[in-house]
C-alpha cells in the first residue's frame, strides 16, 4: 500500500513528497520496488555511485536488472 502511495506521488510529479514518504518507510518496507524507487531518486540527482550502492548486496533478478 505504501509503495502504491509513493508511485502515485511520482506519477503526479510530487517528487519532494514522494521522496519524503520513501525516506520514512524505506527501513521497514522490504518490497523490491522500494529499492527501485531509491535507485530512481539517486539517478534523478545524478548520484550514480549511490544508486549502485542501494543494490550492492542484492542478487535477485530485479536488482540485477536495475544495476544494468
N, C-alpha and C positions, 0 to 999 in steps of 0.2 A: 504494500500500500504506500509506504514512504517513497519507494523508488518511483512509483507512478506519479506522485506529487512532484518530485524533482523533475521528472521528464516533462510533465505538464508546464512547469515553470520555464524550462528550457525552450519548449516549443512556443511559449508566449513571449520569448525574448526577455524574460525577467531573470537575467543571469546572476545578478547580485543576490537575489532572494534564493535562487536555486543553489548557489554556492554556499550560502549561509545554512540552508537546510541540510545540505550534504555534509558540511563540517560537523553539524550537531549529531548526526546519526551514523557517520562512517565507521566509528569504532564498534558499534553494537550490531550493525546490519552487515551481514557477510554475503549478501546477494552478489552474484558475479557482476551485475550491472553497476553496482556501486564502484567497482574498480574501473569499469569503463567510463563512468562519469568523472571519476578522479583524473583519469588519463585525459579526458576531454578538457577539463579545466586547465591542466598543465600545458596541454598543446595550445589552447587558446591564449595562454600567457607566454607562449614561446619558450617554455621551460622543458625542453626535450629530455634532458637527463632526469629531471624529476618525474616525468611521465613514465620513463622506463623503470625508475625505482619503485613505482607503485606496483609494477608487475614482477619485480625482482625474483621473488621466491616462488612464484606461481608456475605450475606446469600443466594446467588444464588447457584444453583446446582454445577456449575463449581468450585466455591470456596470451597464448602463443600467436593467435590471430591479431590481437591488439599490438603486440610487440612488432609484428611485421609491418 
